[in-house]
Each structure stands twice: as structure tokens, then as C-alpha cells.
Amino acid sequence: MSIKMFLACLSFSPLLMPARACAQAPVAADATAEEDKTSADAFFQRLFHFYKKDWSETSASTQQPARRLPLSPLDSPPFPSADWPYGGSPIIGAPDTNTYPLMEAINGDTSRTKIYGWIEPGFNFTTSKRVVYPMSYNIYANQIELDQAVIYLERLPDTVQTDHFDWGFHVTGFYGVDYRFTTSVGYFSQQLLKFNRQYGFDPVLEYIDLYFPQIAEGMNIRIGRYISVPGIEAQLAPANYSYTHSLLFTTDPFTQSGALATIRLNKKWLLQAGIQASNDTAPWADDAKPSLTACISYTTPPINDNLYVCANGINDGHYGYNNVQHYDATWYHKFSARTHIATEAWYMYEREVPNITSALLEKPGANPAFCLPSELRCFAPEWAVTNYLERDFSKQNYLSIRNEFLDDIKGQRTGFKTRYSEHEFMYGHWIGSTIVIRPGIRFERAYDTRAYNSGARHNQLSFTTDLIFKF
């Protein structure tokens, strides 16, 4: 008798269920086994047919689901997002238009709770011998690596409707080399801070969303651990224009744990305010301290421009684990249906940072600074600006060009007191909507000291590529 049939027998009173009903269990078990086999076959058939259709057919234009925002400024794919992005919230007023192979195979993608993910291997060939940092995320020179293996479980709140409260949640399992850049102290951080493992696991995102449509044009409150709010780039591979990350992104905060309210005032203005436990720090960690985030977003009526300004992780600014005081501005501009730019600039600092020559490095994983020889501690600032030029040629192909400058004034973010420039030329090619390949060539220079190839070179030239396979 199968377990399923056994439980069915237990669910009836013996007084109401004749013994012969369970005596017939072997026949029912055979039928159940056949049904389970058919279900398994159907699952793999649906999965196979999803990929076959996705890779071989040109998607026909279909009517877009209802939304409360103007038409999306961009096409996605090939770009990571169709709307001008902001952090810490779903896009209020936009529907979830994504379909996922795994959910299609499970139930025809009919439920609001979804499970999906991707695998991303990557490769670099570079002039450096061992590590390529501060290039990221693929910091190990001249090798193939598993950057990310990610699985999501989520339910998005319905932010298109305006008549009732809704909710959502998100849980992430994240494994790969890239964990070292997503790690927050207190979340399995001993893998990096104590053992410095090449591969590791990080639960990057765990939060709930509470959506209140009656407040302005919609308010979402996110509670938990979420991606640091401002910026063009994100920790998760499909959310980025290119495989490698800018120096600007590599050295700023990654995730935060707390609560963030996002209020859409109207189609032009959006406000955000929140409190969290400093940057990249769990609330229960020793370095946790109440920190404030406040952002404002403005989109022009033709949706050709978006300006997003944030003060992020603001507290007393005293030295701690990644306790940078982060002031960030992002500007998106659309030139035409196929061409746009994304520009980001930030200024950051920490106070009372230990001199690298002193013995005050009492916080594992927190970087020292190149202070004056007479100083035990000093003020450590840095600033950076980066620009992306994006051109799409079709739903399957696009070009990404990035130029940037970073001044690590006291060397506290990269380990070298120097100015950097970085330039990348990358081409993205999609196969359907589930595979993207992103080869690129990148050149960077440190002007004031030899910061590359373990301090042996001023310059670094790299060829990089990854492949993202979504499931």
C-alpha cells in the first residue's frame, strides 16, 4: 500500500469505511503510481517545451497586462529592467510580467507564489597573475568559476490594484564565489571573515512586503534583509547590464537589514525612508547601530529622464564594519527607443578609521586607512562616478559601454591610496529569455601607485565572459 493510500485509509473512521476499501489498496496504489509517473512525465514535458519554445520561436507581441504607470521606457530583455529602477521595493504600479520555466513546469505558472532561479558560471583572462581585485566579482585570475547558483522563493504584492491591502515575501539561497561581496557580518560571515573560503553560501535576501494602496498612490513597507537601496548595479547577476561590476559598486554597501517605506506620491515623485542596522551588518552583530536611509526619485512626464538621490546608512559615521556614510545620485536618460545612459556618483566616508600602520585593527573585515604617520586614526573619504551607455539592437542583442573614475583618497576601500579609471566594452546576447552570454573587454589603471597584480602593475587588461541560465 502506498503512503498516500495509507493516509487516505487513516482519514476515515473504521465504522464508516468497510475493510474491503483498504483491502483494494494495491489496485489503488498501482493507479496512484501510474498517476505519479504521468505527473512526473508531464512536468518534464512542460519544462522541455518551455525551453524549446523560448529558444526557437520569436515571441509574438501580446497585449500588456494592466499597469498604473506610463509605458515602460526600456525593453527587458535585453536590459535588466523595463522601468527606471529603485531599491527596497517592487515597482509600485507595475505588474509582474515574468514567466519562469520551473513554475511553468510545476503548475503552468498559475500561482502567485513562485520558485525560480539561475546558474552563472564565468571566466576571465587577464594580465594579472593571481587576483584581479578591485575588479569584481570574478576576482580570481585566469580561471573558470561558479559565480552564482541562486534560487528564489517569492510572492509579489499586487501593486496595480488600488482597493485592498496586499503582501509579499522573498527568500533567497545564494551559493558561489560571489558570496564574498554579498556577505553581511552576522549572516554566516565566518565563511569569509574567519576562513576566507573561495566558495560560500549567503542568504542574501529575506524580507516581507506590506502594500497599502490607500496611502498616496501606493506605499510599500519592506522588512528584513534587502539590497542596499541606491545605485545602478545589484548583487544578483541578471539585474546588471554587464558581467563585471564597476569599481564604484565594488566598494559601496551591498545589503542592509531593517525596514524601508516606499511611497509613490504620483507618476513623477517617489519618496523612501527607512532604518536599518548599518551597512552589511545584521541587527544582532556587534557593529550594528541604528542608521537612516532617505531617498527621493523624480521621473519627467515623458519618462525620458529619472533622477534618484539617496542618503544611505547614515549614523555617527565612526569606524565599524563597512559603516560608510553613503550619499548617492543616479541619473537615467533615454535618447531614443534604443539608446540610453545611466550615470551614478557617490561620496562616502568613515570617521576615526585606524591607521594601517597601527595596531588598532580590532574589527575583523573592516578596512584600515593610509593616515598621516603621526595619526593613529583619521577621516577616510572617497568619491566615484560611473557612466553606462546602452544600445539595444533587438530583443536578443545589446551593447554596454562603461567608463568610470574612483578616488580612494585614504585607500580605505580598495587597500591602495590611489585614483582609478576603468573602461569596459561588453556585448550581450540573449537566447530566448532564459540564457544570456555577456563577453567583454576591460581596461583599468591606478594612477598613484601599483595597485594591480598584487601591487606590481599600474594597469590591468581583462577579457571576461559569463553565461546566465535561468530556470
Sequence and secondary structure as in RCSB ss.txt:
>XXXX:A:sequence
MSIKMFLACLSFSPLLMPARACAQAPVAADATAEEDKTSADAFFQRLFHFYKKDWSETSASTQQPARRLPLSPLD
SPPFPSADWPYGGSPIIGAPDTNTYPLMEAINGDTSRTKIYGWIEPGFNFTTSKRVVYPMSYNIYANQIELDQAV
IYLERLPDTVQTDHFDWGFHVTGFYGVDYRFTTSVGYFSQQLLKFNRQYGFDPVLEYIDLYFPQIAEGMNIRIGR
YISVPGIEAQLAPANYSYTHSLLFTTDPFTQSGALATIRLNKKWLLQAGIQASNDTAPWADDAKPSLTACISYTT
PPINDNLYVCANGINDGHYGYNNVQHYDATWYHKFSARTHIATEAWYMYEREVPNITSALLEKPGANPAFCLPSE
LRCFAPEWAVTNYLERDFSKQNYLSIRNEFLDDIKGQRTGFKTRYSEHEFMYGHWIGSTIVIRPGIRFERAYDTR
AYNSGARHNQLSFTTDLIFKF
>XXXX:A:secstr
  HHHHHHHHTS TTTS HHHHHTHHHHHHHHHHHHHHHHHHHHHHHHHHHHHHHHS          SS   SS 
TTTSS SS   SSS  TT       HHHHHHHSS  SEEEEEEEEEEEEEES SSB TTSBS  BTT EEEEEEE
EEEEE    S  SS EEEEEEEEEEETTHHHH  BTSSTHHHHTT  SSEEE   EEEEEEETTSTT EEEEEEE
EE SSSS  SSGGGSSSSSB HHHHTS  EEEEEEEEEE SSSEEEEEEEEEEETB TTSTT   EEEEEEEEE 
TTSSEEEEEEEEEES  BS TT  EEEEEEEEEE SSSEEEEEEEEEEEEEEEEBTTSS   STT   B   TT 
SEEEEEEEEEEEEEEEESSSSEEEEEEEEEEEETTSTTTSS EEEEEEEEEEEEEETTTEEE  EEEEEEESSS 
 BTTTTBSEEEEEEEEEEEE 
